[in-house]
């Protein structure tokens, strides 16, 4: 194998979605949030379950606005332990 064909991968850690905790603290459910931010339940449910791969910044802004929270309340970076 030559140097160009060597694939180097690094584990950068992960981003954890904390919508479940924030909703519980606010006493709000997924249906209420979905209605308030004008999206269907499945969108909120993916956030709630932590099953999103790419962030939609518009959705993130809507959630922060309705819940009166900061982005850092919803997203947490967890580095990979070495």
N, CA, C and O atoms as CSV, one atom per row, in Angstrom:
chain,resi,resn,atom,element,x,y,z
A,1,UNK,N,N,0.832,-1.176,0.000
A,1,UNK,CA,C,0.000,0.000,0.000
A,1,UNK,C,C,0.883,1.247,0.000
A,1,UNK,O,O,1.834,1.342,0.776
A,2,UNK,N,N,0.570,2.180,-0.854
A,2,UNK,CA,C,1.338,3.414,-0.838
A,2,UNK,C,C,0.713,4.406,0.134
A,2,UNK,O,O,-0.381,4.175,0.650
A,3,UNK,N,N,1.405,5.495,0.378
A,3,UNK,CA,C,0.943,6.463,1.383
A,3,UNK,C,C,-0.410,7.084,1.036
A,3,UNK,O,O,-1.187,7.419,1.931
A,4,UNK,N,N,-0.690,7.237,-0.245
A,4,UNK,CA,C,-1.952,7.868,-0.635
A,4,UNK,C,C,-3.166,6.982,-0.370
A,4,UNK,O,O,-4.276,7.488,-0.202
A,5,UNK,N,N,-2.970,5.686,-0.331
A,5,UNK,CA,C,-4.112,4.799,-0.151
A,5,UNK,C,C,-4.394,4.477,1.322
A,5,UNK,O,O,-5.323,3.726,1.619
A,6,UNK,N,N,-3.618,5.026,2.227
A,6,UNK,CA,C,-3.855,4.808,3.649
A,6,UNK,C,C,-4.925,5.791,4.127
A,6,UNK,O,O,-4.773,7.006,3.998
A,7,UNK,N,N,-5.976,5.258,4.665
A,7,UNK,CA,C,-7.052,6.087,5.186
A,7,UNK,C,C,-6.849,6.258,6.680
A,7,UNK,O,O,-6.786,5.278,7.422
A,8,UNK,N,N,-6.750,7.487,7.111
A,8,UNK,CA,C,-6.583,7.772,8.529
A,8,UNK,C,C,-7.926,8.273,9.044
A,8,UNK,O,O,-8.506,9.217,8.506
A,9,UNK,N,N,-8.400,7.628,10.084
A,9,UNK,CA,C,-9.649,8.064,10.689
A,9,UNK,C,C,-9.392,8.464,12.129
A,9,UNK,O,O,-8.523,7.908,12.800
A,10,UNK,N,N,-10.141,9.412,12.580
A,10,UNK,CA,C,-10.049,9.861,13.956
A,10,UNK,C,C,-11.446,9.885,14.534
A,10,UNK,O,O,-12.418,10.188,13.841
A,11,UNK,N,N,-11.532,9.566,15.793
A,11,UNK,CA,C,-12.812,9.663,16.458
A,11,UNK,C,C,-12.853,11.010,17.164
A,11,UNK,O,O,-12.138,11.237,18.140
A,12,UNK,N,N,-13.688,11.887,16.664
A,12,UNK,CA,C,-13.766,13.250,17.178
A,12,UNK,C,C,-14.722,13.389,18.355
A,12,UNK,O,O,-14.855,14.478,18.913
A,13,UNK,N,N,-15.373,12.330,18.731
A,13,UNK,CA,C,-16.390,12.420,19.764
A,13,UNK,C,C,-17.750,12.506,19.117
A,13,UNK,O,O,-17.914,12.152,17.950
A,14,UNK,N,N,-18.728,12.975,19.872
A,14,UNK,CA,C,-20.081,13.054,19.309
A,14,UNK,C,C,-20.848,14.220,19.908
A,14,UNK,O,O,-20.502,14.757,20.960
A,15,UNK,N,N,-21.889,14.582,19.205
A,15,UNK,CA,C,-22.823,15.605,19.663
A,15,UNK,C,C,-24.055,14.871,20.194
A,15,UNK,O,O,-24.629,14.020,19.515
A,16,UNK,N,N,-24.440,15.211,21.399
A,16,UNK,CA,C,-25.613,14.602,22.032
A,16,UNK,C,C,-26.743,15.625,22.032
A,16,UNK,O,O,-26.563,16.773,22.438
A,17,UNK,N,N,-27.908,15.188,21.570
A,17,UNK,CA,C,-29.089,16.048,21.566
A,17,UNK,C,C,-29.803,15.903,22.901
A,17,UNK,O,O,-30.038,14.790,23.372
A,18,UNK,N,N,-30.144,17.027,23.502
A,18,UNK,CA,C,-30.739,17.027,24.832
A,18,UNK,C,C,-32.174,17.554,24.835
A,18,UNK,O,O,-32.640,18.073,25.849
A,19,UNK,N,N,-32.867,17.424,23.719
A,19,UNK,CA,C,-34.233,17.942,23.631
A,19,UNK,C,C,-35.146,17.270,24.654
A,19,UNK,O,O,-35.990,17.935,25.253
A,20,UNK,N,N,-34.993,15.984,24.860
A,20,UNK,CA,C,-35.842,15.268,25.813
A,20,UNK,C,C,-35.780,15.927,27.197
A,20,UNK,O,O,-36.811,16.188,27.817
A,21,UNK,N,N,-34.574,16.187,27.664
A,21,UNK,CA,C,-34.396,16.786,28.986
A,21,UNK,C,C,-34.977,18.200,29.065
A,21,UNK,O,O,-35.601,18.575,30.057
A,22,UNK,N,N,-34.759,18.970,28.003
A,22,UNK,CA,C,-35.255,20.348,27.993
A,22,UNK,C,C,-36.787,20.366,27.960
A,22,UNK,O,O,-37.412,21.160,28.664
A,23,UNK,N,N,-37.385,19.504,27.155
A,23,UNK,CA,C,-38.842,19.439,27.109
A,23,UNK,C,C,-39.421,19.048,28.473
A,23,UNK,O,O,-40.391,19.645,28.939
A,24,UNK,N,N,-38.817,18.045,29.101
A,24,UNK,CA,C,-39.302,17.607,30.410
A,24,UNK,C,C,-39.202,18.732,31.439
A,24,UNK,O,O,-40.106,18.920,32.253
A,25,UNK,N,N,-38.110,19.470,31.398
A,25,UNK,CA,C,-37.923,20.586,32.335
A,25,UNK,C,C,-38.963,21.679,32.105
A,25,UNK,O,O,-39.344,22.381,33.042
A,26,UNK,N,N,-39.426,21.826,30.858
A,26,UNK,CA,C,-40.415,22.865,30.532
A,26,UNK,C,C,-41.851,22.365,30.671
A,26,UNK,O,O,-42.794,23.146,30.541
A,27,UNK,N,N,-42.021,21.074,30.933
A,27,UNK,CA,C,-43.364,20.508,31.026
A,27,UNK,C,C,-44.098,20.484,29.696
A,27,UNK,O,O,-45.321,20.623,29.652
A,28,UNK,N,N,-43.355,20.308,28.617
A,28,UNK,CA,C,-43.931,20.327,27.278
A,28,UNK,C,C,-43.724,18.956,26.642
A,28,UNK,O,O,-42.736,18.278,26.923
A,29,UNK,N,N,-44.658,18.552,25.787
A,29,UNK,CA,C,-44.469,17.287,25.081
A,29,UNK,C,C,-44.126,17.528,23.608
A,29,UNK,O,O,-44.143,18.663,23.130
A,30,UNK,N,N,-43.822,16.460,22.913
A,30,UNK,CA,C,-43.401,16.561,21.505
A,30,UNK,C,C,-44.493,17.117,20.612
A,30,UNK,O,O,-44.206,17.894,19.701
A,31,UNK,N,N,-45.735,16.737,20.855
A,31,UNK,CA,C,-46.844,17.262,20.037
A,31,UNK,C,C,-46.978,18.772,20.194
A,31,UNK,O,O,-47.171,19.491,19.214
A,32,UNK,N,N,-46.875,19.241,21.420
A,32,UNK,CA,C,-46.974,20.684,21.663
A,32,UNK,C,C,-45.841,21.432,20.970
A,32,UNK,O,O,-46.066,22.480,20.365
A,33,UNK,N,N,-44.622,20.897,21.056
A,33,UNK,CA,C,-43.486,21.551,20.401
A,33,UNK,C,C,-43.662,21.556,18.886
A,33,UNK,O,O,-43.435,22.573,18.232
A,34,UNK,N,N,-44.065,20.422,18.336
A,34,UNK,CA,C,-44.258,20.337,16.884
A,34,UNK,C,C,-45.263,21.388,16.409
A,34,UNK,O,O,-45.040,22.050,15.395
A,35,UNK,N,N,-46.355,21.539,17.134
A,35,UNK,CA,C,-47.355,22.556,16.770
A,35,UNK,C,C,-46.779,23.957,16.887
A,35,UNK,O,O,-47.013,24.803,16.023
A,36,UNK,N,N,-46.029,24.205,17.951
A,36,UNK,CA,C,-45.487,25.546,18.196
A,36,UNK,C,C,-44.445,25.963,17.174
A,36,UNK,O,O,-44.323,27.148,16.863
A,37,UNK,N,N,-43.684,24.997,16.641
A,37,UNK,CA,C,-42.638,25.362,15.672
A,37,UNK,C,C,-43.060,25.062,14.232
A,37,UNK,O,O,-42.269,25.207,13.300
A,38,UNK,N,N,-44.318,24.642,14.065
A,38,UNK,CA,C,-44.917,24.427,12.737
A,38,UNK,C,C,-44.168,23.393,11.901
A,38,UNK,O,O,-43.822,23.631,10.745
A,39,UNK,N,N,-43.928,22.229,12.525
A,39,UNK,CA,C,-43.372,21.080,11.806
A,39,UNK,C,C,-44.190,19.861,12.195
A,39,UNK,O,O,-44.947,19.901,13.165
A,40,UNK,N,N,-44.038,18.768,11.435
A,40,UNK,CA,C,-44.789,17.579,11.822
A,40,UNK,C,C,-44.090,16.856,12.973
A,40,UNK,O,O,-42.912,17.078,13.253
A,41,UNK,N,N,-44.842,16.000,13.618
A,41,UNK,CA,C,-44.374,15.299,14.807
A,41,UNK,C,C,-43.080,14.534,14.546
A,41,UNK,O,O,-42.207,14.491,15.413
A,42,UNK,N,N,-42.944,13.931,13.371
A,42,UNK,CA,C,-41.766,13.107,13.058
A,42,UNK,C,C,-40.464,13.906,13.158
A,42,UNK,O,O,-39.437,13.367,13.571
A,43,UNK,N,N,-40.501,15.165,12.790
A,43,UNK,CA,C,-39.305,16.013,12.874
A,43,UNK,C,C,-38.889,16.171,14.326
A,43,UNK,O,O,-37.726,15.963,14.671
A,44,UNK,N,N,-39.832,16.536,15.172
A,44,UNK,CA,C,-39.535,16.710,16.599
A,44,UNK,C,C,-39.131,15.373,17.221
A,44,UNK,O,O,-38.230,15.321,18.059
A,45,UNK,N,N,-39.788,14.311,16.818
A,45,UNK,CA,C,-39.481,12.995,17.372
A,45,UNK,C,C,-38.041,12.576,17.071
A,45,UNK,O,O,-37.379,11.986,17.924
A,46,UNK,N,N,-37.554,12.874,15.870
A,46,UNK,CA,C,-36.145,12.554,15.540
A,46,UNK,C,C,-35.195,13.310,16.453
A,46,UNK,O,O,-34.207,12.744,16.922
A,47,UNK,N,N,-35.480,14.586,16.712
A,47,UNK,CA,C,-34.661,15.369,17.644
A,47,UNK,C,C,-34.747,14.775,19.043
A,47,UNK,O,O,-33.736,14.629,19.728
A,48,UNK,N,N,-35.950,14.439,19.455
A,48,UNK,CA,C,-36.208,13.901,20.786
A,48,UNK,C,C,-35.452,12.581,20.997
A,48,UNK,O,O,-34.875,12.350,22.060
A,49,UNK,N,N,-35.463,11.730,19.980
A,49,UNK,CA,C,-34.795,10.435,20.053
A,49,UNK,C,C,-33.285,10.537,19.804
A,49,UNK,O,O,-32.547,9.579,20.034
A,50,UNK,N,N,-32.834,11.702,19.332
A,50,UNK,CA,C,-31.414,11.873,19.020
A,50,UNK,C,C,-31.016,11.223,17.711
A,50,UNK,O,O,-29.867,10.817,17.536
A,51,UNK,N,N,-31.960,11.123,16.794
A,51,UNK,CA,C,-31.733,10.427,15.523
A,51,UNK,C,C,-31.628,11.373,14.334
A,51,UNK,O,O,-32.251,11.139,13.299
A,52,UNK,N,N,-30.854,12.428,14.471
A,52,UNK,CA,C,-30.633,13.299,13.323
A,52,UNK,C,C,-29.145,13.260,12.983
A,52,UNK,O,O,-28.294,13.128,13.862
A,53,UNK,N,N,-28.858,13.377,11.710
A,53,UNK,CA,C,-27.470,13.350,11.260
A,53,UNK,C,C,-26.970,14.732,10.874
A,53,UNK,O,O,-25.789,15.042,11.031
A,54,UNK,N,N,-27.868,15.554,10.373
A,54,UNK,CA,C,-27.510,16.914,9.975
A,54,UNK,C,C,-28.486,17.881,10.627
A,54,UNK,O,O,-29.693,17.642,10.666
A,55,UNK,N,N,-27.943,18.962,11.130
A,55,UNK,CA,C,-28.779,19.949,11.800
A,55,UNK,C,C,-29.426,20.893,10.804
A,55,UNK,O,O,-28.772,21.400,9.893
A,56,UNK,N,N,-30.696,21.118,10.986
A,56,UNK,CA,C,-31.412,22.148,10.254
A,56,UNK,C,C,-31.416,23.367,11.175
A,56,UNK,O,O,-32.113,23.378,12.190
A,57,UNK,N,N,-30.649,24.380,10.825
A,57,UNK,CA,C,-30.496,25.538,11.701
A,57,UNK,C,C,-31.792,26.298,11.902
A,57,UNK,O,O,-31.983,26.918,12.948
A,58,UNK,N,N,-32.680,26.266,10.933
A,58,UNK,CA,C,-33.975,26.915,11.092
A,58,UNK,C,C,-34.790,26.206,12.178
A,58,UNK,O,O,-35.392,26.857,13.031
A,59,UNK,N,N,-34.804,24.884,12.141
A,59,UNK,CA,C,-35.516,24.113,13.164
A,59,UNK,C,C,-34.888,24.367,14.528
A,59,UNK,O,O,-35.601,24.562,15.512
A,60,UNK,N,N,-33.571,24.368,14.593
A,60,UNK,CA,C,-32.871,24.630,15.846
A,60,UNK,C,C,-33.254,26.004,16.406
A,60,UNK,O,O,-33.512,26.139,17.602
A,61,UNK,N,N,-33.291,27.003,15.554
A,61,UNK,CA,C,-33.672,28.350,15.993
A,61,UNK,C,C,-35.113,28.387,16.497
A,61,UNK,O,O,-35.406,29.030,17.505
A,62,UNK,N,N,-36.004,27.703,15.799
A,62,UNK,CA,C,-37.409,27.660,16.231
A,62,UNK,C,C,-37.536,27.011,17.610
A,62,UNK,O,O,-38.254,27.509,18.478
A,63,UNK,N,N,-36.833,25.897,17.798
A,63,UNK,CA,C,-36.884,25.197,19.086
A,63,UNK,C,C,-36.379,26.103,20.196
A,63,UNK,O,O,-37.011,26.219,21.246
A,64,UNK,N,N,-35.235,26.749,19.965
A,64,UNK,CA,C,-34.674,27.653,20.982
A,64,UNK,C,C,-35.649,28.786,21.305
A,64,UNK,O,O,-35.819,29.145,22.470
A,65,UNK,N,N,-36.279,29.339,20.291
A,65,UNK,CA,C,-37.219,30.444,20.485
A,65,UNK,C,C,-38.410,30.009,21.341
A,65,UNK,O,O,-38.763,30.674,22.315
A,66,UNK,N,N,-39.018,28.891,20.969
A,66,UNK,CA,C,-40.213,28.424,21.663
A,66,UNK,C,C,-39.890,27.974,23.090
A,66,UNK,O,O,-40.661,28.237,24.012
A,67,UNK,N,N,-38.761,27.301,23.271
A,67,UNK,CA,C,-38.418,26.801,24.601
A,67,UNK,C,C,-37.686,27.831,25.454
A,67,UNK,O,O,-37.442,27.601,26.639
A,68,UNK,N,N,-37.336,28.962,24.853
A,68,UNK,CA,C,-36.616,29.990,25.597
A,68,UNK,C,C,-35.281,29.488,26.115
A,68,UNK,O,O,-34.914,29.723,27.266
A,69,UNK,N,N,-34.560,28.792,25.246
A,69,UNK,CA,C,-33.287,28.218,25.667
A,69,UNK,C,C,-32.171,28.592,24.689
A,69,UNK,O,O,-32.417,29.180,23.636
A,70,UNK,N,N,-30.970,28.245,25.055
A,70,UNK,CA,C,-29.793,28.468,24.218
A,70,UNK,C,C,-29.461,27.189,23.447
A,70,UNK,O,O,-29.866,26.094,23.837
A,71,UNK,N,N,-28.730,27.343,22.366
A,71,UNK,CA,C,-28.283,26.181,21.595
A,71,UNK,C,C,-27.530,25.216,22.508
A,71,UNK,O,O,-27.687,24.001,22.396
A,72,UNK,N,N,-26.724,25.750,23.397
A,72,UNK,CA,C,-25.925,24.897,24.294
A,72,UNK,C,C,-26.794,24.087,25.260
A,72,UNK,O,O,-26.318,23.113,25.843
A,73,UNK,N,N,-28.056,24.475,25.438
A,73,UNK,CA,C,-28.972,23.676,26.252
A,73,UNK,C,C,-29.430,22.427,25.510
A,73,UNK,O,O,-29.801,21.428,26.126
A,74,UNK,N,N,-29.399,22.492,24.190
A,74,UNK,CA,C,-29.896,21.400,23.353
A,74,UNK,C,C,-28.805,20.498,22.800
A,74,UNK,O,O,-29.041,19.317,22.549
A,75,UNK,N,N,-27.620,21.046,22.611
A,75,UNK,CA,C,-26.521,20.286,22.008
A,75,UNK,C,C,-25.354,20.213,22.976
A,75,UNK,O,O,-24.950,21.217,23.563
A,76,UNK,N,N,-24.821,19.018,23.132
A,76,UNK,CA,C,-23.673,18.821,24.023
A,76,UNK,C,C,-22.596,18.048,23.279
A,76,UNK,O,O,-22.874,17.008,22.682
A,77,UNK,N,N,-21.373,18.551,23.311
A,77,UNK,CA,C,-20.254,17.842,22.706
A,77,UNK,C,C,-19.602,16.940,23.748
A,77,UNK,O,O,-19.239,17.377,24.840
A,78,UNK,N,N,-19.466,15.666,23.377
A,78,UNK,CA,C,-18.790,14.709,24.249
A,78,UNK,C,C,-17.576,14.152,23.525
A,78,UNK,O,O,-17.716,13.383,22.574
A,79,UNK,N,N,-16.385,14.535,23.968
A,79,UNK,CA,C,-15.186,14.008,23.315
A,79,UNK,C,C,-15.046,12.517,23.581
A,79,UNK,O,O,-15.534,11.996,24.584
A,80,UNK,N,N,-14.378,11.857,22.674
A,80,UNK,CA,C,-14.127,10.435,22.829
A,80,UNK,C,C,-13.027,10.225,23.866
A,80,UNK,O,O,-11.939,10.783,23.727
A,81,UNK,N,N,-13.290,9.435,24.897
A,81,UNK,CA,C,-12.200,9.195,25.875
A,81,UNK,C,C,-11.072,8.419,25.201
A,81,UNK,O,O,-11.308,7.480,24.441
A,82,UNK,N,N,-9.878,8.821,25.488
A,82,UNK,CA,C,-8.726,8.169,24.829
A,82,UNK,C,C,-8.119,7.121,25.690
A,82,UNK,O,O,-7.147,6.480,25.290
